[in-house]
Amino acid sequence: MQAMPERPRSPSHNDSMSDILGWASAIGATIAAALVAARITPLITGLAFVLFSLSSAGWVVTGALEGENSLIFQNVILTAINLYGVYRWLIWQPNGGEE
C-alpha cells in the first residue's frame, strides 16, 4: 500500500504557533478527559469542562491557522457542548442549589 504524499507547507510563523497551540490543546483535552472520567467532585468536573472549552477553542484557532475547515467545524460544536458542561457543573443550581 502506497503512503499518501504530504501536502506541501511553506514554513512560517504560523507553523510554530499552530504546533504549540495544537500540543497545548491536545494535552489540555487529555487532562480534562481524565478529570471528567474520574468525577472527583462537581467542582473538579466543572473545571475540567473549562479546560475542555479552552482546548476546543484552541483547536478552532489551530484549524483556522492551518486552513482545516473540518477541524474548525468539529471544535466549534465541541466548544458549545463543553460550555454547556461548564454551565451544568459550575453554574446551574437544581432545586435551589441542592443536588
C-alpha positions as CSV (number, residue, x, y, z in Angstrom):
1,M,0.0,0.0,0.0
2,Q,1.4,3.3,-1.0
3,A,1.5,6.2,1.5
4,M,-0.3,9.4,0.6
5,P,2.1,12.3,-0.1
6,E,2.2,15.0,2.5
7,R,0.7,18.3,1.4
8,P,3.4,20.9,0.8
9,R,3.7,23.5,3.6
10,S,5.6,26.7,3.5
11,P,7.5,27.5,6.7
12,S,6.0,30.4,8.6
13,H,5.5,31.9,12.0
14,N,2.0,30.2,12.0
15,D,3.6,26.8,11.8
16,S,5.3,27.0,15.2
17,M,2.3,28.8,16.7
18,S,-0.1,26.2,15.4
19,D,2.2,23.4,16.6
20,I,2.4,24.9,20.1
21,L,-1.3,25.5,20.2
22,G,-2.1,22.1,18.9
23,W,0.0,20.4,21.5
24,A,-1.4,22.5,24.3
25,S,-4.9,21.8,23.1
26,A,-4.2,18.0,22.9
27,I,-2.6,17.9,26.4
28,G,-5.4,20.0,27.8
29,A,-8.1,17.8,26.3
30,T,-6.4,14.7,27.7
31,I,-6.2,16.1,31.2
32,A,-9.8,17.3,31.0
33,A,-11.0,13.8,29.8
34,A,-9.2,12.2,32.7
35,L,-10.8,14.6,35.2
36,V,-14.3,14.2,33.8
37,A,-13.9,10.4,33.9
38,A,-12.7,10.5,37.5
39,R,-15.6,12.6,38.6
40,I,-13.7,13.6,41.7
41,T,-16.1,16.4,42.8
42,P,-18.6,18.6,40.9
43,L,-16.2,21.5,41.1
44,I,-13.3,19.5,39.6
45,T,-15.6,18.2,36.9
46,G,-16.8,21.7,36.1
47,L,-13.2,23.0,35.9
48,A,-12.4,20.1,33.6
49,F,-15.1,21.4,31.3
50,V,-13.5,24.8,31.4
51,L,-10.3,23.1,30.3
52,F,-12.1,21.2,27.6
53,S,-13.6,24.6,26.4
54,L,-10.2,26.2,26.2
55,S,-8.8,23.1,24.4
56,S,-11.5,23.0,21.8
57,A,-11.3,26.8,21.3
58,G,-7.5,26.2,20.8
59,W,-8.3,23.6,18.1
60,V,-10.6,26.2,16.4
61,V,-7.7,28.6,16.2
62,T,-5.3,25.9,15.0
63,G,-7.8,24.9,12.3
64,A,-8.0,28.5,11.2
65,L,-4.2,28.8,11.0
66,E,-3.9,25.6,9.1
67,G,-6.9,26.1,6.8
68,E,-8.6,22.9,8.2
69,N,-12.3,23.6,7.9
70,S,-13.3,20.2,9.3
71,L,-11.3,20.8,12.5
72,I,-12.9,24.2,12.8
73,F,-16.4,22.8,12.3
74,Q,-15.9,19.9,14.8
75,N,-14.4,22.1,17.5
76,V,-16.9,24.9,17.3
77,I,-19.6,22.3,18.1
78,L,-17.4,20.8,20.8
79,T,-16.8,24.2,22.3
80,A,-20.6,24.7,22.6
81,I,-21.0,21.3,24.2
82,N,-18.2,22.0,26.6
83,L,-19.6,25.4,27.6
84,Y,-22.9,23.5,28.4
85,G,-20.8,21.3,30.6
86,V,-19.4,24.4,32.3
87,Y,-22.9,25.7,32.8
88,R,-24.2,22.3,34.1
89,W,-21.4,21.7,36.6
90,L,-20.4,25.2,37.7
91,I,-23.5,27.5,37.2
92,W,-26.7,25.6,37.2
93,Q,-28.3,25.0,40.7
94,P,-31.0,22.3,40.5
95,N,-33.7,22.5,43.2
96,G,-32.5,25.8,44.6
97,G,-28.9,24.6,45.0
98,E,-29.4,21.1,46.3
99,E,-28.1,18.3,44.2
